Amino acid sequence: METIKNRRSIRKYTRQEIAPELLNELLETAARASTMGNLQLYSVVITRDPGMKEKLAPAHFNQPMVKGAPVVLTFCADFNRTTRWCECRKAKPGYNNFLSFMNAASDVLLLTQNFCNLAEEKGLGICYLGTTIYNAGEIIETLNLPQLVVPIATITVGYPDESPAQTDRLPLEAFIHTETYHDYIPEDIDRHYCPKEALPENKHFVEINQKETLAQIFTDIRYTKEANEAMSSALLQVLKRQGFM
């Protein structure tokens, strides 16, 4: 529990390689995660080769840790393997639909979180790249992913070469609901978000971006309506192309 409480994203790594045996042990143990129907609807692409990291980097907005980490892991929702199994066993698969994608995406995220927790327990540092969904089409091309396989999460892994401060988190009461969901009134928002907004780093963030509130950083700069709609459209096209819609 202490490892999770103290976790932080690591973006700078030493040159020490991760032993294949250790990586395999972590992935094998992570695969004890819950999974729909015990089907394990996921695959993981391990990237160590510098040339392949170079090819992957643009899909992740050329964030330096993609090329700087000894290992890059692309966690994929995968109904291809299960479909092939069914076809080889005189069973007729029906997994080319959105529900199947959601089931596989849920499976792979459970695997991903398990892996991250286990890796940190072994002294490794990890960074979750949210860019995977944004540029899934590019990653599919780079990694030669077949139909019914979609990249969901990318994790850079290595031995830490930094110890950054932890980022803030909302208090427990901000996201826990007892028995039923009760919506937030303005007083609730103030109580939950004012401490976050008052942090010096967040106030500085607002100032340098010439905004009035921290929320405007997210709506006007980081995750705009226009960008969300464009990426949503691109993701839907990827799901169609990969056979899930």
C-alpha positions as CSV (number, residue, x, y, z in Angstrom):
1,M,0.0,0.0,0.0
2,E,2.8,2.4,0.8
3,T,4.2,2.0,-2.7
4,I,1.0,3.1,-4.2
5,K,0.6,6.0,-1.7
6,N,4.1,7.2,-2.7
7,R,3.8,6.7,-6.4
8,R,4.8,9.4,-8.9
9,S,5.3,9.6,-12.7
10,I,8.9,9.0,-13.7
11,R,10.0,10.6,-17.0
12,K,13.8,10.3,-16.7
13,Y,15.5,7.0,-16.4
14,T,19.0,5.6,-15.9
15,R,20.7,3.6,-18.6
16,Q,20.3,0.4,-16.6
17,E,18.4,-2.2,-18.7
18,I,15.5,-4.1,-17.4
19,A,16.3,-7.9,-17.3
20,P,13.9,-9.8,-19.6
21,E,13.3,-12.3,-16.8
22,L,12.1,-9.5,-14.5
23,L,9.9,-8.0,-17.2
24,N,8.3,-11.4,-17.9
25,E,7.8,-12.0,-14.2
26,L,6.0,-8.7,-13.8
27,L,3.7,-9.3,-16.9
28,E,3.0,-12.9,-15.9
29,T,2.0,-11.8,-12.4
30,A,0.0,-8.8,-13.7
31,A,-2.0,-11.3,-15.8
32,R,-3.7,-12.5,-12.6
33,A,-5.9,-9.4,-13.0
34,S,-9.6,-9.9,-13.2
35,T,-10.7,-10.6,-16.8
36,M,-14.1,-11.1,-18.5
37,G,-14.9,-14.8,-18.9
38,N,-11.3,-15.6,-18.1
39,L,-10.5,-14.8,-21.8
40,Q,-7.6,-12.3,-21.1
41,L,-8.7,-10.0,-23.9
42,Y,-5.3,-8.2,-24.2
43,S,-1.9,-8.3,-25.8
44,V,1.3,-6.3,-24.9
45,V,3.9,-5.2,-27.4
46,I,7.3,-4.8,-25.8
47,T,9.5,-2.2,-27.5
48,R,13.2,-2.1,-26.7
49,D,14.8,-1.3,-30.0
50,P,15.8,2.3,-30.4
51,G,14.6,2.4,-34.0
52,M,11.2,1.3,-33.0
53,K,11.0,3.8,-30.2
54,E,11.9,6.4,-32.8
55,K,9.0,5.3,-34.9
56,L,6.6,5.3,-31.9
57,A,7.6,8.7,-30.6
58,P,5.6,10.9,-33.0
59,A,2.4,9.2,-32.0
60,H,3.2,10.2,-28.4
61,F,3.9,13.9,-29.4
62,N,7.6,13.1,-29.2
63,Q,7.6,13.1,-25.4
64,P,11.3,12.4,-24.5
65,M,10.6,9.4,-22.2
66,V,9.5,7.4,-25.2
67,K,13.0,7.3,-26.5
68,G,14.7,7.7,-23.1
69,A,13.1,4.7,-21.4
70,P,14.7,1.3,-21.7
71,V,11.3,-0.3,-22.3
72,V,8.1,1.0,-23.8
73,L,5.0,-1.2,-23.4
74,T,1.9,-0.8,-25.5
75,F,-1.1,-2.5,-23.9
76,C,-3.7,-3.5,-26.4
77,A,-7.4,-4.5,-26.3
78,D,-7.3,-7.8,-28.2
79,F,-10.2,-9.9,-29.4
80,N,-8.2,-11.1,-32.4
81,R,-6.5,-14.0,-30.5
82,T,-9.8,-15.2,-29.0
83,T,-11.5,-15.0,-32.4
84,R,-8.7,-17.1,-34.0
85,W,-9.1,-19.6,-31.1
86,C,-12.8,-19.9,-31.7
87,E,-12.3,-20.3,-35.5
88,C,-9.8,-23.1,-34.9
89,R,-12.2,-24.9,-32.5
90,K,-15.3,-25.1,-34.7
91,A,-16.9,-22.1,-32.8
92,K,-18.4,-19.1,-34.5
93,P,-17.1,-15.9,-32.9
94,G,-19.3,-12.7,-32.7
95,Y,-16.9,-10.2,-31.3
96,N,-16.8,-7.6,-34.1
97,N,-18.9,-5.1,-32.1
98,F,-18.6,-2.2,-29.7
99,L,-19.5,-4.2,-26.6
100,S,-16.6,-6.6,-27.3
101,F,-14.2,-3.6,-27.6
102,M,-15.4,-2.3,-24.2
103,N,-14.9,-5.7,-22.6
104,A,-11.4,-5.9,-24.0
105,A,-10.5,-2.3,-23.1
106,S,-11.6,-3.0,-19.5
107,D,-9.5,-6.2,-19.4
108,V,-6.4,-4.5,-20.6
109,L,-6.7,-1.5,-18.3
110,L,-6.9,-3.9,-15.3
111,L,-3.8,-5.7,-16.6
112,T,-2.0,-2.3,-17.1
113,Q,-2.7,-1.1,-13.5
114,N,-1.5,-4.4,-12.1
115,F,1.7,-4.2,-14.0
116,C,2.4,-0.6,-12.9
117,N,1.9,-1.4,-9.2
118,L,4.1,-4.5,-9.5
119,A,6.8,-2.6,-11.4
120,E,7.0,0.1,-8.8
121,E,7.2,-2.5,-6.0
122,K,10.4,-3.7,-7.8
123,G,11.9,-0.3,-7.8
124,L,11.1,0.6,-11.4
125,G,9.6,3.9,-12.4
126,I,6.7,4.2,-14.9
127,C,4.9,6.9,-16.8
128,Y,1.4,6.4,-18.3
129,L,1.1,8.0,-21.7
130,G,-2.5,9.3,-22.4
131,T,-1.5,9.9,-26.0
132,T,-2.2,6.3,-27.0
133,I,-5.9,6.7,-27.6
134,Y,-5.4,10.1,-29.3
135,N,-3.2,8.5,-32.0
136,A,-4.3,4.9,-32.0
137,G,-4.3,4.8,-35.8
138,E,-0.6,5.7,-36.0
139,I,0.4,3.2,-33.4
140,I,-1.6,0.5,-35.2
141,E,0.4,1.1,-38.3
142,T,3.7,1.2,-36.5
143,L,3.2,-2.0,-34.5
144,N,1.4,-3.8,-37.3
145,L,-1.8,-4.5,-35.2
146,P,-4.4,-6.6,-37.0
147,Q,-8.2,-6.2,-36.9
148,L,-9.8,-6.5,-33.4
149,V,-6.7,-5.2,-31.8
150,V,-6.6,-1.6,-30.5
151,P,-3.9,0.1,-28.4
152,I,-5.3,1.4,-25.2
153,A,-2.4,2.4,-22.9
154,T,1.4,3.0,-23.2
155,I,3.7,2.7,-20.3
156,T,7.4,3.8,-20.3
157,V,9.4,1.7,-17.8
158,G,12.9,2.0,-16.3
159,Y,15.0,2.6,-13.3
160,P,14.3,6.2,-12.0
161,D,16.8,9.0,-12.6
162,E,14.6,11.5,-10.8
163,S,12.4,11.9,-7.8
164,P,9.7,14.5,-8.7
165,A,7.2,15.8,-6.2
166,Q,3.8,14.0,-6.1
167,T,0.9,15.6,-7.9
168,D,-2.1,16.6,-5.9
169,R,-5.2,14.5,-5.5
170,L,-8.8,15.4,-4.6
171,P,-10.0,14.4,-1.1
172,L,-11.8,11.1,-0.7
173,E,-15.2,12.8,-0.2
174,A,-14.9,14.4,-3.6
175,F,-15.5,11.1,-5.4
176,I,-17.2,8.7,-2.9
177,H,-21.0,8.4,-3.0
178,T,-22.9,6.4,-0.4
179,E,-25.6,4.1,-1.7
180,T,-26.6,6.4,-4.6
181,Y,-25.0,9.1,-6.6
182,H,-25.7,12.6,-5.3
183,D,-24.8,15.5,-7.6
184,Y,-22.5,18.3,-6.7
185,I,-23.8,21.8,-5.7
186,P,-21.5,24.8,-5.9
187,E,-20.6,24.6,-2.2
188,D,-19.3,21.0,-2.8
189,I,-17.2,22.1,-5.7
190,D,-15.7,24.9,-3.6
191,R,-14.9,22.5,-0.8
192,H,-13.3,19.9,-3.1
193,Y,-11.4,22.1,-5.5
194,C,-10.4,25.2,-3.6
195,P,-7.4,23.5,-1.9
196,K,-6.2,22.3,-5.4
197,E,-6.6,25.7,-6.9
198,A,-4.7,27.3,-4.0
199,L,-1.6,25.3,-4.6
200,P,1.3,27.6,-5.6
201,E,2.1,25.5,-8.7
202,N,-1.4,25.6,-9.9
203,K,-1.7,29.3,-9.3
204,H,1.5,29.8,-11.2
205,F,0.1,27.6,-14.0
206,V,-2.9,29.8,-14.3
207,E,-0.8,33.0,-14.3
208,I,1.7,31.9,-17.0
209,N,-1.2,30.8,-19.3
210,Q,-3.0,34.1,-18.7
211,K,-6.2,32.5,-17.6
212,E,-8.6,33.4,-14.8
213,T,-9.1,29.9,-13.3
214,L,-7.5,26.5,-13.2
215,A,-10.5,25.0,-14.9
216,Q,-9.9,27.2,-17.9
217,I,-6.5,25.6,-18.4
218,F,-8.3,22.3,-19.1
219,T,-11.2,23.7,-21.2
220,D,-9.3,26.2,-23.2
221,I,-5.8,24.7,-23.6
222,R,-5.3,21.1,-22.6
223,Y,-8.6,19.3,-23.5
224,T,-10.6,21.6,-25.7
225,K,-14.0,20.8,-27.1
226,E,-12.6,21.0,-30.7
227,A,-9.7,18.6,-29.9
228,N,-12.0,16.2,-28.1
229,E,-14.4,16.0,-30.9
230,A,-11.7,15.6,-33.5
231,M,-10.0,12.8,-31.5
232,S,-13.4,11.1,-30.9
233,S,-14.1,11.0,-34.6
234,A,-10.6,9.6,-35.2
235,L,-11.1,6.9,-32.6
236,L,-14.4,5.9,-34.0
237,Q,-12.8,5.5,-37.4
238,V,-10.1,3.4,-35.8
239,L,-12.7,1.1,-34.2
240,K,-14.4,0.7,-37.6
241,R,-11.2,0.0,-39.3
242,Q,-10.2,-2.6,-36.7
243,G,-13.6,-4.3,-37.0
244,F,-15.2,-3.3,-33.7
245,M,-18.0,-1.3,-35.3
